[in-house]
């Protein structure tokens, strides 16, 4: 079975990368990459009550998911989804652990509910009324590849459109010293089984044991510093818009080779 | 889906290490729940603690992975000749053709909770020995198992709260269907920690005594822990009529609330219907339902509603959480193994602890074991974030 899909929409948000249209030139190398701290928008998809309950990671995931779905011109409620993240909500985790270190811990119910790795996927499904199957993955630094592989396999096996959302953000100290992810970065792709009028590119993937691609600086610093940014070699080729192959970092001894063929 | 065989399976929880002890507890209608004495936690609740998990750390070679969650994984892998069966499958199919799909909700976060008590008083730094990737990260359990069993195929953790280790069956089945792999180690490992004990307590969802799913006086969950594993492969000449097959997987979202189920079980119903569709079965083909049945008033009401809407009020069902407690991210895997044991032993497990079934819940809840030839069983797992998964298992013959 061919592990392939068409890219119908892209979302991206990270240091110096604010949305796909504004990031394309930078990723393609036409304009210099000038990283500035990631600015996360208020999640207008959520009700005011829910909005107050969301931290940086949920805002990041919702923003890129919404961008990709809007770019694809599809109805979010009809889309399956794969969310993938190494860290989940690091700030929330830190605050829970601080409280739990106290002699008689009393933690906030909202903080606990938000501590699940699938919190962002839960808020997304509530915000968009998406009842379609959704899964949430983690493979440490290989989390983007694990998510892309799961999404492509679902497209190939079940012949359904799917939304892939890959996101990771920084921990505060003291966790930061143990897992130094410097800033928030995320990317989302809408993938479809058939070529559609707005399709951007066809992707075909296979597992291999070749060394993964590294980029030139300063993009390599971004790629290697945030698990979700392991996607940047793929995004770069999508931005350039020419046929190419990206070998992405997955697990020790295993990479994911993706052939990219533009639709234009 | 094309059926797959569970060519080996095992479970370790508070009712036993391995399938023999687990089955004996089920046959004896015994609970493993006891008043919480875990770590420093002194909450008025019962837990399903696996005894002596911390009696021995991982060996020096695996020091960086040493934490309660990976110790429990290690204990689980060593039961029923499971690790040997994985080794044999890896040799048969090739190490890169065996995928690894594990569910967990909290992985080794206990290690981090302990580390936060041992911060440097001046700098606030965590202890030098704290290993983030080996113990805290959600992937740590899969990373440990992958290296421990020298697997070279795709590997991932599914972390969808309490549906995690049911959903791994779907992820594995799809990857086998796509022919990227030929076999899969699936399962779930979740272990007691302060986050979940104090967290469920903060939501007032912990029962004071042992949990009583579907009881008129049910008052919440009892948190448990487990390591449950299965090896999934395509049926072969060596598959016998006693073997258990994975026949269908159904997944859905409630799209309703982060920590409360939809009152009518809207998403739960969708998941069960999707599993039936995937298996190509009518509701009448299911002989017994192993419920998610956590024991909270709202969860059981929602699930009962959903079950009745799909199956009517006559299909026998029960929750085994009165025996095992709620193993959270490992619950789906644990209950898949219990469902497989039910099929092989012609036994519907009764709902331990439940004394007076809530008559306003219309599903046909059974409190005591029943002997009956079972052909197909459905098992439910639902989680925070409104994530749902139903599996259908059946006898091969």
Interface residues (C-beta under 8 A of the other chain):
Chain A: X1 X3 X53 X77 X86 X87 X88 X93 X96 X97 X98 X100 X101 X105 X106 X107 X108 X109 X112 X113 X114 X115 X116 X117 X118 X119 X121 X122 X123 X125 X126 X128 X129 X130 X131 X132 X133 X134 X135 X136 X137 X138 X139 X140 X143 X146 X149 X150 X153 X154 X156 X157 X158 X173 X174 X175 X177 X178 X179 X207 X250 X251 X253 X254
Chain B: X96 X105 X109 X112 X113 X115 X116 X117 X119 X123 X124 X125 X126 X130 X132 X133 X136 X137 X138 X139 X140 X142 X143 X146 X152 X153 X154 X155 X156 X157 X158 X159 X160 X161 X167 X170 X171 X174 X175 X177 X178 X179 X180 X194 X195 X198 X199 X200 X202 X203 X251 X252 X253 X254 X255 X256 X257 X258 X259 X266 X267 X270 X274 X383 X384 X385 X386 X387
